[in-house]
Amino acid sequence: MDLKPGSRWKSAVCEAQLVVVRPPNVAGELQCGGAAVVAIDEAGAPTGAIDPGFADGVAIGKRYVDEASGLEVLGAKAGAGSLAFNGAAMSIKGAKPLPASD
């Protein structure tokens, strides 16, 4: 799985679509709903069941990160499955605080 910046992926088990913002610093597998994601240009509709442990959903416009590997992805289309990298759940990236003004 070549997770290059700008590469697009889709879930194999739900409607989620993703864009890689920052690649991981280690090799691994990006997953959505408990199944490995597939390239956006692969034909076919999502099939299979979402793993109940990975059913929190993907929100459009939110960035998801895996702190251990540095992987950062952007939700391009919402879906019912949640994201994981090598089996470890990814978290929503928090907003940076704005600088104080006088």
LUMVOZA-946106 format. One record per residue: x, y, z of N, C-alpha, C in turn. Coordinates in pm, whole numbers, padded with zeros to 5 digits, always signed. Example, Ala and Ser with C-alpha at 12.3 -4.5 7.8 and 13.67 -1.06 7.14 Angstrom:
<pts>
+01319-00569+00780+01230-00450+00780+01320-00330+00780/+01285-00225+00708+01367-00106+00714+01290+00003+00787/
</pts>
This chain:
<pts>
+00086-00118+00000+00000+00000+00000+00090+00123+00000/+00081+00201-00107+00167+00319-00123+00088+00444-00086/+00100+00486+00038+00024+00601+00090+00101+00730+00067/+00099+00778-00058+00169+00902-00094+00077+01022-00070/+00134+01139-00042+00051+01259-00026-00031+01284-00152/-00160+01312-00132-00250+01337-00244-00317+01214-00299/-00271+01094-00259-00335+00973-00311-00473+00958-00249/-00567+00905-00330-00707+00891-00286-00741+00745-00266/-00818+00718-00161-00855+00583-00123-01003+00579-00087/-01061+00460-00094-01200+00443-00051-01210+00317+00033/-01312+00316+00118-01337+00202+00203-01392+00086+00121/-01359-00035+00162-01413-00154+00096-01547-00195+00156/-01584-00137+00273-01706-00180+00341-01808-00069+00365/-01775+00056+00333-01871+00166+00349-01843+00271+00241/-01912+00384+00248-01902+00487+00145-01786+00585+00166/-01706+00570+00269-01600+00666+00302-01494+00675+00192/-01446+00799+00168-01336+00824+00077-01236+00913+00150/-01107+00892+00122-01000+00959+00196-00893+01012+00102/-00823+01115+00148-00707+01170+00078-00592+01173+00178/-00476+01120+00139-00359+01121+00227-00300+01261+00227/-00286+01319+00347-00227+01452+00363-00078+01438+00395/-00045+01350+00488+00094+01326+00527+00115+01175+00532/+00217+01123+00461+00238+00978+00458+00294+00928+00591/+00279+00798+00618+00335+00742+00741+00487+00727+00727/+00556+00726+00841+00701+00707+00838+00740+00560+00850/+00641+00471+00855+00662+00326+00856+00563+00263+00759/+00598+00147+00706+00507+00077+00617+00390+00022+00698/+00273+00020+00637+00159-00034+00707+00035-00031+00621/-00078-00064+00684-00205-00075+00613-00307+00021+00672/-00364+00105+00586-00472+00195+00625-00603+00117+00614/-00684+00125+00719-00808+00048+00724-00926+00139+00755/-01041+00100+00706-01165+00170+00736-01272+00065+00763/-01337+00072+00877-01440-00025+00912-01384-00163+00939/-01254-00172+00966-01191-00300+00995-01135-00372+00873/-01149-00313+00753-01097-00373+00630-01001-00275+00562/-00905-00329+00490-00808-00245+00419-00879-00159+00315/-00834-00033+00300-00890+00055+00198-00837+00013+00062/-00907+00056-00044-00867+00025-00181-00850+00157-00257/-00777+00150-00367-00756+00269-00450-00890+00322-00500/-00900+00453-00511-01026+00519-00550-01074+00474-00689/-00981+00437-00777-01021+00402-00914-01062+00256-00931/-01056+00176-00823-01102+00037-00832-01253+00033-00845/-01300-00047-00937-01444-00058-00961-01511-00139-00850/-01641-00119-00837-01718-00198-00742-01769-00116-00626/-01883-00157-00579-01945-00092-00464-01892-00156-00336/-01903-00085-00224-01859-00142-00097-01937-00270-00064/-01866-00372-00018-01929-00497+00021-01872-00543+00154/-01943-00630+00221-01896-00683+00348-01953-00605+00465/-01922-00652+00583-01975-00593+00705-01868-00509+00774/-01913-00404+00840-01822-00318+00917-01797-00384+01051/-01670-00391+01092-01633-00445+01222-01693-00354+01330/-01769-00409+01426-01830-00324+01530-01729-00241+01610/-01606-00286+01619-01503-00211+01688-01454-00090+01610/-01487-00084+01482-01445+00026+01395-01567+00082+01323/-01669+00119+01399-01794+00169+01341-01830+00308+01390/-01730+00391+01421-01756+00527+01469-01778+00626+01356/-01742+00590+01235-01767+00675+01119-01653+00768+01083/-01657+00812+00959-01563+00910+00905-01645+01034+00871/-01599+01150+00913-01668+01276+00885-01598+01348+00771/-01677+01408+00684-01621+01482+00571-01552+01608+00623/-01434+01636+00569-01361+01757+00604-01278+01747+00730/-01282+01636+00801-01203+01618+00923-01072+01548+00889/-00968+01585+00963-00838+01521+00947-00820+01417+01057/-00771+01302+01018-00748+01192+01111-00599+01162+01115/-00545+01139+01234-00402+01116+01249-00374+00989+01328/-00258+00932+01297-00201+00822+01374-00069+00876+01428/-00067+00908+01557+00050+00972+01618+00178+00888+01604/+00166+00756+01617+00283+00670+01614+00355+00672+01479/+00281+00677+01369+00343+00671+01237+00351+00807+01167/+00275+00906+01216+00272+01036+01152+00172+01045+01037/+00098+00938+01010+00000+00938+00900-00112+01036+00930/-00149+01114+00828-00261+01207+00839-00344+01196+00712/-00475+01174+00728-00565+01164+00614-00683+01258+00634/-00744+01298+00523-00859+01388+00523-00981+01311+00474/-01091+01321+00546-01215+01259+00503-01275+01336+00387/-01281+01275+00267-01334+01341+00148-01481+01307+00128/-01525+01196+00184-01665+01156+00177-01695+01078+00305/-01808+01108+00367-01844+01044+00494-01878+00897+00474/-01857+00820+00580-01891+00678+00578-01911+00627+00720/-01963+00506+00732-01998+00450+00863-01879+00387+00936/-01775+00345+00863-01659+00282+00926-01563+00385+00981/-01486+00349+01083-01384+00440+01136-01246+00396+01090/-01149+00486+01099-01016+00463+01044-00920+00402+01144/-00827+00324+01090-00720+00264+01170-00598+00249+01081/-00480+00249+01142-00356+00223+01071-00288+00107+01142/-00267-00002+01071-00211-00125+01129-00290-00172+01250/-00421-00155+01248-00508-00204+01355-00527-00107+01470/-00451+00003+01474-00464+00102+01581-00556+00215+01534/-00659+00244+01613-00757+00346+01576-00691+00482+01559/-00735+00556+01456-00686+00691+01432-00780+00789+01500/-00726+00904+01540-00807+01004+01609-00823+01129+01522/-00928+01206+01553-00950+01332+01482-00846+01432+01528/-00785+01500+01433-00683+01599+01465-00751+01724+01519/-00705+01772+01632-00761+01892+01692-00717+02018+01621/-00794+02122+01637-00760+02251+01576-00646+02316+01653/-00562+02387+01581-00453+02460+01645-00512+02585+01711/-00467+02618+01830-00517+02740+01894-00468+02864+01817/-00554+02961+01808-00518+03086+01742-00430+03169+01834/-00339+03247+01778-00255+03330+01863-00339+03440+01933/-00299+03473+02050-00370+03578+02126-00344+03714+02060/-00446+03796+02057-00429+03932+02003-00462+04033+02112/-00403+04147+02101-00425+04250+02204-00534+04345+02166/
</pts>
